[in-house]
Amino acid sequence: MKTTLIHTLFLCFALNLNAQIGPTLWQEDFNNLNNWIVEEGNGSWGWGNGELQYYSANNVRIDSIQGEPNNNALVITAKQETGPNIADQWGNPLNHTSGRLNTKSFVSIQYGVIETRVKIPNIDVGGWPAVWMLGTTNYGWPQKGEIDMMEMGHSKWFRDLHDGHNGGNSSKNSNVNQMVGANAIYYSDDAINPQNPSGASSLSWDPDDDFCRPYFNYNTPLTDRFLTYRTYWDKDSLRFTVIDNNIEYELYTEAFQIDSTSEEFQNPFFLIVNMAIGGAFTDAYHLGDPASGVPVSMNMPSEMYVDYIKVSEWNAQGSVHLGPPKDEVGTFGIYTDSTVVDDKLIPGLTSEIYVWEETLVQGSIPPFEGDNVLSWNTNGKGWFGAGVMSIQPLNMLGFESGDIKFRIKIPANVAFKIGIIDAWGNQNYLEFPANQTKYGLVRNGNWGQATIPVSDIRGTLIDLRMLSYSFVILEENGASCQFAIDDIYWEGGPNVSVKEDALASIIIYPNPTDGKIILSNMDDFETFKLYDGQGRQMDVSIENNVIDLTGLPSGVYVIHYASQGEKMFAKVIKI
């Protein structure tokens, strides 16, 4: 009788929530992977968690759902396998592979109801499947924020702590297939301690067991069948639920209230789907430390299915952005007061000025222009580095043929480098040798101006669609000096935004392709380039409107095309 009452209450809650759900804004039905980047590798120390798997594109596919005609799903397969390229960041062999993919630079979400239908395999010990999101900002984790819509594989300690609620039996005898939870992580000064130096504050960290309510089902395991998960998100709150047998259960006692300490959740986020193996979240051991847990016992191969991900309005809030950030145009200010620009970064609002590892202290050189200047003194660290980071990635692709201009006052005998860094971590630098004029900068110790062609500074890997640092200065020889930088801007961008349509009237076929593609109805063009999903330019040529992709790995590629001053792009899928 008590169970029935609880279920009735949750059902009422679900009806209340549904009454406030608005129209669908976007839905991923996984008929293709156009919106996704399939990741490779083991990350840094197993993606920061000591995970034991190597992520491979071979473990990700689209397949039909058995028993559901004409319904496809994303399928991630966890395997026990080794091989010459299946290794951690230090080259040590790994024994498991799995899959992970994300929508960074393709789909970002800000507010709404995010709903997903997921089927998890028997994960036993070691499986850690999740559908989650990371903030799009260029801040590091946890400052960018993390929203975990669902995850399974929790350690016994966590299951035992919470098994008196939401289907639990208080007997501390649950297994990983009987419990699912959700979480959100953000930065907090109050969370910093020797065991948590990052300052990560977690909603699920609830040692008093008075807030977190993961869902238990002892009668019917949560594996090998579909469940639906929802995240209700607006500018003021986050709420997580799971729907099992048409009944919606809250995963926390109340909505988490977003305020100034958790403002990460007022920015856009991108999606991630993965099935990790082992690591700190589970009872299995950590990467490089077999004594930290028990061996992985999850049966392999095992498959995780994601039927769909849907975003709807919630409390009249919600937006979905497709593609990279809006392209900047004309002249764009990085750090300037008086230069006439079309738009610019504002320190503390849309950008941050960073000194790396306390290698510089405040200087006293007055501005070249306006009221503000970047003036610093070295402090004997043996090197220095500093830069201007945009809080959100900048799309500066339209400046491919433009320039970066800046003013600098620095002793002539100090060599330094100027660089840029993209949101994937790629970086490239140009040398400014001591006592030599380069890029127009006369080295006489007075204020001078440099003009760097973007084509020189971008290198081969920089993704101009997704910049994090649009200006960096670096010195590696231990120079002792005072210097100042001012009036930094990019110029030579397009007059109008790049069209985000499929190359207008041009027809691309076949798409997807396993080799060559043909571009029909294409007369003349000024530029033609092909990039992979992370913005790296591919070495391909176009001949008689035919592009040969045979030698490229499978994945999503982006064609950039310009004709009569108009710039456009389209996606091509290599299978």
JOKAVEN-V504422 format. One record per residue. N is the residue number from 1. SS is DSSP state (hx for helix, st for strand, lp for the rest). PSI is psi in whole degrees, -180 to 180 (none if undefined). D_LAST is the distance of its C-alpha to the last C-alpha in Angstrom with 1 decimal. Layout:
n=(N | N)
ss=(SS | SS)
psi=(PSI | PSI)
d_last=(D_LAST | D_LAST)
This chain:
n=(1 | 2 | 3 | 4 | 5 | 6 | 7 | 8 | 9 | 10 | 11 | 12 | 13 | 14 | 15 | 16 | 17 | 18 | 19 | 20 | 21 | 22 | 23 | 24 | 25 | 26 | 27 | 28 | 29 | 30 | 31 | 32 | 33 | 34 | 35 | 36 | 37 | 38 | 39 | 40 | 41 | 42 | 43 | 44 | 45 | 46 | 47 | 48 | 49 | 50 | 51 | 52 | 53 | 54 | 55 | 56 | 57 | 58 | 59 | 60 | 61 | 62 | 63 | 64 | 65 | 66 | 67 | 68 | 69 | 70 | 71 | 72 | 73 | 74 | 75 | 76 | 77 | 78 | 79 | 80 | 81 | 82 | 83 | 84 | 85 | 86 | 87 | 88 | 89 | 90 | 91 | 92 | 93 | 94 | 95 | 96 | 97 | 98 | 99 | 100 | 101 | 102 | 103 | 104 | 105 | 106 | 107 | 108 | 109 | 110 | 111 | 112 | 113 | 114 | 115 | 116 | 117 | 118 | 119 | 120 | 121 | 122 | 123 | 124 | 125 | 126 | 127 | 128 | 129 | 130 | 131 | 132 | 133 | 134 | 135 | 136 | 137 | 138 | 139 | 140 | 141 | 142 | 143 | 144 | 145 | 146 | 147 | 148 | 149 | 150 | 151 | 152 | 153 | 154 | 155 | 156 | 157 | 158 | 159 | 160 | 161 | 162 | 163 | 164 | 165 | 166 | 167 | 168 | 169 | 170 | 171 | 172 | 173 | 174 | 175 | 176 | 177 | 178 | 179 | 180 | 181 | 182 | 183 | 184 | 185 | 186 | 187 | 188 | 189 | 190 | 191 | 192 | 193 | 194 | 195 | 196 | 197 | 198 | 199 | 200 | 201 | 202 | 203 | 204 | 205 | 206 | 207 | 208 | 209 | 210 | 211 | 212 | 213 | 214 | 215 | 216 | 217 | 218 | 219 | 220 | 221 | 222 | 223 | 224 | 225 | 226 | 227 | 228 | 229 | 230 | 231 | 232 | 233 | 234 | 235 | 236 | 237 | 238 | 239 | 240 | 241 | 242 | 243 | 244 | 245 | 246 | 247 | 248 | 249 | 250 | 251 | 252 | 253 | 254 | 255 | 256 | 257 | 258 | 259 | 260 | 261 | 262 | 263 | 264 | 265 | 266 | 267 | 268 | 269 | 270 | 271 | 272 | 273 | 274 | 275 | 276 | 277 | 278 | 279 | 280 | 281 | 282 | 283 | 284 | 285 | 286 | 287 | 288 | 289 | 290 | 291 | 292 | 293 | 294 | 295 | 296 | 297 | 298 | 299 | 300 | 301 | 302 | 303 | 304 | 305 | 306 | 307 | 308 | 309 | 310 | 311 | 312 | 313 | 314 | 315 | 316 | 317 | 318 | 319 | 320 | 321 | 322 | 323 | 324 | 325 | 326 | 327 | 328 | 329 | 330 | 331 | 332 | 333 | 334 | 335 | 336 | 337 | 338 | 339 | 340 | 341 | 342 | 343 | 344 | 345 | 346 | 347 | 348 | 349 | 350 | 351 | 352 | 353 | 354 | 355 | 356 | 357 | 358 | 359 | 360 | 361 | 362 | 363 | 364 | 365 | 366 | 367 | 368 | 369 | 370 | 371 | 372 | 373 | 374 | 375 | 376 | 377 | 378 | 379 | 380 | 381 | 382 | 383 | 384 | 385 | 386 | 387 | 388 | 389 | 390 | 391 | 392 | 393 | 394 | 395 | 396 | 397 | 398 | 399 | 400 | 401 | 402 | 403 | 404 | 405 | 406 | 407 | 408 | 409 | 410 | 411 | 412 | 413 | 414 | 415 | 416 | 417 | 418 | 419 | 420 | 421 | 422 | 423 | 424 | 425 | 426 | 427 | 428 | 429 | 430 | 431 | 432 | 433 | 434 | 435 | 436 | 437 | 438 | 439 | 440 | 441 | 442 | 443 | 444 | 445 | 446 | 447 | 448 | 449 | 450 | 451 | 452 | 453 | 454 | 455 | 456 | 457 | 458 | 459 | 460 | 461 | 462 | 463 | 464 | 465 | 466 | 467 | 468 | 469 | 470 | 471 | 472 | 473 | 474 | 475 | 476 | 477 | 478 | 479 | 480 | 481 | 482 | 483 | 484 | 485 | 486 | 487 | 488 | 489 | 490 | 491 | 492 | 493 | 494 | 495 | 496 | 497 | 498 | 499 | 500 | 501 | 502 | 503 | 504 | 505 | 506 | 507 | 508 | 509 | 510 | 511 | 512 | 513 | 514 | 515 | 516 | 517 | 518 | 519 | 520 | 521 | 522 | 523 | 524 | 525 | 526 | 527 | 528 | 529 | 530 | 531 | 532 | 533 | 534 | 535 | 536 | 537 | 538 | 539 | 540 | 541 | 542 | 543 | 544 | 545 | 546 | 547 | 548 | 549 | 550 | 551 | 552 | 553 | 554 | 555 | 556 | 557 | 558 | 559 | 560 | 561 | 562 | 563 | 564 | 565 | 566 | 567 | 568 | 569 | 570 | 571 | 572 | 573 | 574 | 575)
ss=(lp | hx | hx | hx | hx | hx | hx | hx | hx | hx | hx | hx | hx | hx | hx | hx | hx | hx | lp | lp | st | st | st | st | st | st | st | st | lp | lp | lp | lp | lp | lp | lp | lp | st | st | lp | lp | st | lp | lp | lp | lp | hx | hx | hx | hx | hx | lp | lp | st | st | st | lp | hx | hx | hx | st | st | st | st | st | st | lp | lp | st | st | st | st | st | st | st | st | st | st | st | st | st | lp | lp | lp | lp | lp | lp | st | lp | lp | lp | lp | lp | st | lp | lp | st | st | st | lp | st | st | st | lp | lp | lp | lp | st | st | st | st | lp | st | st | st | st | st | st | st | st | st | lp | lp | lp | lp | lp | lp | st | st | st | st | st | st | st | st | st | lp | st | lp | lp | lp | lp | lp | lp | lp | lp | st | st | st | st | st | st | lp | lp | lp | lp | hx | hx | hx | hx | hx | hx | hx | lp | lp | lp | lp | lp | lp | lp | lp | lp | lp | lp | lp | lp | hx | hx | hx | st | st | st | st | st | st | st | st | st | lp | hx | hx | hx | lp | st | lp | lp | st | lp | lp | lp | st | st | st | lp | lp | lp | lp | lp | lp | lp | lp | lp | st | lp | lp | st | st | lp | lp | lp | lp | lp | lp | st | lp | lp | st | st | st | st | st | st | st | st | st | lp | lp | st | st | st | st | st | st | st | st | lp | lp | st | st | st | st | lp | st | lp | lp | lp | st | st | lp | lp | hx | hx | hx | hx | hx | hx | hx | lp | lp | st | st | st | st | st | st | st | st | st | lp | lp | lp | lp | lp | lp | st | lp | st | lp | lp | st | hx | hx | hx | lp | st | lp | lp | lp | lp | lp | lp | lp | st | st | st | st | st | st | st | st | st | st | st | st | st | lp | lp | st | lp | st | st | st | st | lp | lp | lp | lp | st | lp | lp | lp | lp | st | st | st | st | lp | lp | lp | lp | lp | lp | lp | st | st | lp | lp | st | lp | lp | lp | st | st | st | st | st | hx | hx | hx | lp | st | st | st | lp | lp | lp | lp | lp | lp | lp | lp | lp | lp | lp | st | st | st | st | st | lp | lp | lp | lp | lp | st | st | st | st | st | st | st | st | st | st | st | st | lp | hx | hx | hx | lp | lp | lp | st | st | st | st | st | st | st | lp | lp | lp | lp | lp | lp | st | st | st | st | st | st | st | lp | lp | lp | lp | st | st | st | st | st | st | lp | lp | lp | lp | lp | st | lp | lp | st | lp | lp | lp | lp | lp | lp | st | st | st | st | st | st | hx | hx | hx | hx | lp | lp | lp | lp | lp | lp | lp | lp | lp | st | st | st | st | st | st | st | st | st | lp | lp | lp | lp | lp | lp | st | st | st | st | st | st | st | st | st | st | lp | lp | lp | lp | lp | lp | lp | st | st | st | st | lp | lp | lp | lp | st | st | st | lp | lp | lp | st | lp | lp | st | st | st | st | st | lp | lp | lp | lp | lp | lp | st | st | st | st | st | st | lp | lp | lp | lp | st | lp | lp | lp | lp | st | st | lp | lp | st | st | st | lp | lp | lp | lp | lp | lp | st | st | st | st | st | st | st | st | st | lp | lp | st | st | st | st | st | st | st | st | st | lp)
psi=(-41 | -43 | -42 | -42 | -45 | -45 | -38 | -41 | -42 | -34 | -41 | -42 | -43 | -42 | -39 | -45 | -45 | -32 | -21 | -1 | 127 | -161 | 155 | 130 | -31 | 146 | 132 | 113 | 3 | 46 | -17 | -180 | 31 | -31 | 10 | 148 | 121 | 122 | 157 | 145 | -175 | 4 | -168 | 119 | 60 | 51 | 33 | 1 | 5 | 28 | 154 | -2 | 157 | 124 | 131 | 142 | -23 | -14 | 10 | 130 | 169 | 133 | 163 | 153 | 124 | 131 | 0 | 84 | 139 | 25 | 114 | 162 | 157 | 133 | 125 | 128 | 127 | 132 | 152 | 108 | 158 | 172 | 170 | -28 | 3 | 90 | 162 | -173 | -19 | 2 | 2 | 138 | 146 | 157 | 3 | 148 | 157 | -162 | 148 | 138 | 156 | 167 | 17 | 131 | -3 | -44 | 127 | 148 | 138 | 105 | 161 | -177 | 118 | 119 | 138 | 145 | 121 | 142 | 126 | 139 | 175 | 112 | -13 | -125 | 122 | -27 | 138 | 76 | 149 | 148 | 121 | -179 | 150 | 149 | 147 | -9 | 162 | 1 | 156 | 171 | 139 | 3 | -27 | -17 | 149 | 133 | 113 | 104 | -40 | 145 | 145 | 166 | 13 | 149 | 159 | -37 | -46 | -42 | -44 | -35 | -35 | 6 | 11 | 5 | 158 | 50 | -11 | 168 | 5 | 15 | -3 | 42 | 22 | 159 | 172 | -22 | -3 | 2 | 141 | 148 | 179 | 166 | 163 | 141 | 137 | 170 | 140 | 132 | -36 | -19 | -7 | 129 | 172 | -32 | -14 | 66 | -19 | -19 | 21 | 121 | 125 | 131 | -34 | -11 | 99 | 68 | -20 | -5 | 47 | 7 | -49 | 133 | 70 | 156 | 132 | 144 | 102 | -26 | -41 | 105 | 152 | 10 | 161 | 26 | 159 | 137 | 158 | 135 | 141 | 141 | 118 | 117 | 121 | -175 | -14 | -15 | 160 | 137 | 140 | 139 | 163 | 140 | 117 | 122 | 42 | 12 | 132 | 126 | 133 | 142 | 1 | 158 | -27 | 169 | 144 | 127 | 121 | 128 | -163 | -24 | -13 | 35 | -7 | -34 | 9 | 15 | 165 | 156 | 152 | 163 | 149 | 138 | 132 | 165 | 98 | 166 | 122 | -173 | -174 | -26 | -28 | -180 | -8 | 167 | 164 | 157 | 127 | 3 | 79 | -22 | -6 | -8 | -167 | 162 | 154 | 130 | 5 | 131 | 138 | 144 | 147 | 146 | 132 | 131 | 135 | 111 | -49 | 164 | 125 | 139 | 125 | 160 | 148 | 124 | 39 | 21 | 151 | 137 | 151 | 127 | 128 | 136 | -179 | 175 | 161 | 141 | 135 | 155 | 165 | -117 | 129 | 124 | 129 | -44 | 94 | 150 | -50 | -14 | 135 | 120 | 162 | -29 | 165 | 161 | 146 | 115 | 134 | -14 | -55 | -1 | 163 | 141 | 119 | 137 | 129 | 128 | 36 | 37 | -7 | 153 | 166 | 134 | -172 | 12 | 130 | 163 | 153 | -39 | 154 | -154 | -4 | 149 | 151 | 97 | 127 | 156 | 140 | 158 | 30 | 19 | -12 | -6 | 171 | 156 | 142 | 159 | 170 | 115 | 125 | 139 | -43 | 149 | 145 | 136 | 100 | 23 | -33 | -9 | 16 | -37 | 11 | -162 | 156 | 127 | 143 | 156 | 142 | 142 | 110 | 144 | 142 | -26 | 10 | 117 | 145 | 173 | 148 | 135 | 178 | 156 | 136 | 175 | -7 | -5 | -3 | 142 | 152 | 144 | 152 | 141 | 138 | 92 | 157 | 141 | 22 | 137 | 127 | 138 | 36 | -5 | 111 | 124 | 86 | 9 | -8 | 175 | 132 | 165 | 136 | 146 | 109 | 120 | 133 | -34 | -27 | -42 | -19 | -24 | -151 | -16 | -20 | 129 | 100 | -15 | -18 | 70 | 141 | -56 | 113 | -1 | 127 | 140 | 139 | 137 | 132 | 7 | 5 | 27 | 145 | 118 | 170 | 140 | 169 | 149 | 143 | 164 | 60 | 128 | 158 | 138 | 162 | 19 | 173 | 158 | -26 | 163 | 150 | 135 | 132 | 40 | 177 | 67 | 38 | -117 | -2 | 137 | 128 | 124 | 154 | 151 | 104 | 164 | 153 | 8 | -99 | 149 | 150 | 132 | 109 | 153 | 34 | 109 | -66 | 155 | 152 | -43 | 149 | 122 | 154 | 131 | 151 | -177 | -16 | 18 | 11 | 129 | 134 | 145 | 82 | 159 | 157 | 130 | 122 | 40 | 23 | 132 | 130 | 111 | 11 | -40 | 0 | 149 | 161 | 148 | -173 | 131 | 156 | 125 | 129 | 131 | 137 | 135 | 129 | 41 | -1 | 129 | 136 | 165 | 161 | 155 | 143 | 137 | 124 | 126 | none)
d_last=(54.5 | 53.4 | 49.8 | 50.0 | 51.5 | 48.8 | 46.1 | 48.1 | 48.2 | 44.5 | 44.0 | 46.3 | 44.4 | 41.2 | 42.9 | 44.2 | 40.9 | 39.2 | 42.0 | 40.8 | 37.1 | 36.3 | 33.6 | 29.9 | 28.4 | 24.7 | 22.7 | 19.2 | 18.5 | 15.0 | 13.5 | 10.5 | 10.4 | 11.5 | 14.7 | 13.7 | 13.5 | 12.5 | 15.5 | 16.4 | 19.9 | 23.3 | 24.7 | 28.4 | 30.4 | 27.8 | 27.0 | 30.8 | 31.4 | 31.5 | 28.4 | 27.5 | 23.8 | 21.0 | 18.0 | 14.7 | 11.1 | 11.3 | 13.8 | 12.0 | 10.5 | 11.6 | 14.1 | 17.3 | 20.6 | 23.0 | 26.0 | 24.6 | 23.4 | 20.8 | 20.3 | 17.0 | 17.0 | 15.3 | 15.8 | 16.6 | 17.9 | 20.7 | 21.4 | 24.3 | 23.1 | 23.9 | 22.5 | 23.2 | 20.9 | 21.8 | 24.7 | 26.5 | 27.3 | 30.2 | 28.3 | 29.8 | 27.8 | 26.4 | 26.4 | 23.8 | 20.2 | 18.9 | 16.6 | 17.4 | 15.9 | 17.9 | 18.3 | 20.4 | 20.4 | 18.6 | 21.1 | 24.6 | 27.4 | 31.1 | 33.3 | 32.9 | 32.3 | 28.9 | 28.2 | 25.7 | 25.6 | 24.7 | 25.2 | 25.9 | 26.4 | 29.6 | 29.5 | 33.0 | 33.6 | 30.8 | 28.2 | 27.8 | 25.3 | 25.5 | 24.4 | 26.0 | 26.3 | 27.4 | 29.4 | 27.9 | 30.9 | 31.1 | 33.6 | 33.0 | 32.9 | 35.0 | 36.2 | 32.9 | 33.3 | 31.2 | 31.0 | 30.1 | 29.6 | 29.6 | 29.6 | 30.9 | 32.1 | 35.3 | 37.9 | 41.0 | 43.1 | 41.3 | 41.3 | 45.0 | 46.0 | 44.7 | 45.1 | 48.3 | 46.5 | 44.0 | 44.1 | 45.1 | 48.3 | 49.7 | 49.7 | 47.1 | 45.5 | 42.0 | 38.8 | 35.4 | 34.2 | 37.1 | 36.6 | 34.2 | 34.9 | 33.8 | 34.8 | 35.1 | 35.8 | 37.5 | 39.8 | 43.6 | 46.4 | 48.2 | 45.4 | 45.8 | 47.5 | 47.3 | 44.8 | 42.7 | 43.0 | 39.9 | 41.9 | 39.2 | 40.8 | 39.2 | 40.1 | 39.7 | 42.2 | 45.2 | 47.6 | 50.3 | 48.0 | 49.1 | 45.9 | 42.8 | 42.2 | 39.1 | 38.9 | 40.0 | 39.8 | 41.8 | 42.0 | 38.3 | 35.8 | 33.1 | 30.4 | 28.5 | 29.1 | 28.0 | 30.1 | 29.9 | 30.5 | 31.9 | 32.7 | 35.5 | 35.5 | 37.8 | 39.5 | 42.3 | 40.8 | 38.0 | 38.2 | 35.9 | 36.1 | 34.6 | 35.0 | 35.8 | 37.2 | 37.5 | 39.7 | 38.7 | 39.9 | 40.4 | 39.2 | 42.0 | 45.6 | 45.1 | 42.7 | 42.2 | 44.0 | 42.2 | 44.8 | 45.2 | 44.5 | 41.0 | 40.1 | 36.6 | 35.8 | 36.8 | 33.7 | 30.1 | 27.7 | 23.9 | 22.2 | 21.1 | 20.1 | 20.5 | 22.3 | 24.5 | 26.6 | 30.2 | 31.9 | 34.7 | 33.9 | 34.2 | 36.9 | 34.8 | 35.6 | 34.3 | 32.3 | 34.9 | 37.7 | 37.9 | 41.2 | 40.0 | 38.9 | 38.2 | 35.5 | 32.3 | 32.9 | 29.9 | 28.6 | 25.2 | 22.5 | 22.9 | 20.7 | 21.1 | 20.2 | 20.3 | 20.9 | 21.3 | 22.7 | 25.3 | 27.6 | 31.0 | 34.1 | 36.7 | 40.3 | 39.3 | 37.0 | 33.2 | 30.7 | 26.9 | 25.6 | 22.1 | 20.8 | 22.7 | 26.5 | 28.5 | 28.8 | 32.3 | 34.4 | 37.4 | 39.2 | 38.2 | 40.6 | 39.7 | 43.4 | 46.0 | 49.0 | 50.3 | 47.6 | 46.6 | 43.0 | 40.7 | 39.8 | 40.2 | 39.7 | 42.7 | 43.5 | 43.8 | 42.1 | 38.8 | 38.9 | 40.4 | 42.2 | 41.6 | 43.6 | 41.8 | 43.7 | 47.0 | 47.3 | 49.1 | 51.9 | 53.2 | 54.9 | 57.6 | 56.6 | 57.0 | 54.3 | 53.7 | 53.2 | 53.6 | 54.5 | 51.7 | 50.6 | 48.6 | 51.5 | 51.3 | 53.3 | 51.9 | 53.2 | 53.1 | 49.7 | 48.9 | 46.0 | 45.0 | 42.0 | 41.7 | 39.5 | 38.8 | 36.0 | 34.9 | 34.8 | 31.7 | 29.0 | 29.8 | 27.6 | 29.2 | 26.5 | 29.0 | 31.3 | 29.2 | 32.2 | 34.8 | 37.0 | 38.0 | 41.8 | 44.0 | 47.7 | 48.8 | 52.2 | 52.0 | 54.3 | 53.7 | 53.6 | 50.6 | 47.2 | 44.2 | 40.5 | 38.8 | 35.2 | 32.5 | 30.1 | 27.0 | 26.0 | 23.6 | 26.6 | 26.0 | 29.4 | 31.0 | 34.7 | 37.1 | 40.5 | 43.8 | 46.3 | 49.9 | 52.4 | 49.9 | 49.0 | 45.2 | 43.3 | 46.8 | 48.0 | 51.5 | 52.4 | 55.9 | 55.8 | 56.1 | 53.6 | 51.1 | 47.9 | 44.7 | 42.0 | 38.6 | 35.9 | 32.7 | 30.9 | 32.9 | 32.5 | 28.8 | 27.8 | 24.3 | 22.9 | 24.8 | 23.0 | 25.6 | 24.1 | 25.0 | 28.3 | 30.5 | 33.4 | 34.1 | 37.0 | 38.0 | 41.0 | 41.1 | 44.0 | 43.9 | 47.4 | 49.6 | 51.4 | 54.1 | 54.4 | 54.4 | 52.0 | 50.7 | 47.7 | 47.8 | 46.5 | 42.7 | 40.5 | 37.5 | 38.3 | 36.7 | 34.1 | 33.3 | 36.1 | 33.8 | 30.7 | 27.3 | 26.0 | 23.1 | 22.1 | 19.3 | 21.1 | 24.0 | 24.3 | 21.4 | 18.8 | 15.2 | 13.3 | 11.0 | 9.3 | 6.5 | 5.9 | 4.9 | 8.2 | 11.0 | 12.0 | 15.6 | 17.8 | 20.7 | 24.1 | 24.0 | 27.4 | 28.0 | 26.8 | 28.4 | 25.5 | 21.7 | 19.6 | 16.1 | 15.8 | 13.4 | 14.0 | 17.3 | 18.7 | 18.5 | 18.6 | 16.3 | 18.1 | 16.8 | 19.1 | 19.4 | 21.4 | 22.6 | 20.2 | 17.1 | 14.7 | 12.9 | 9.8 | 9.6 | 11.4 | 9.6 | 8.1 | 5.0 | 6.7 | 8.9 | 11.0 | 14.3 | 16.2 | 19.9 | 22.2 | 26.0 | 28.4 | 32.2 | 32.1 | 29.5 | 26.4 | 23.3 | 19.7 | 16.5 | 13.0 | 9.8 | 6.4 | 3.8 | 0.0)
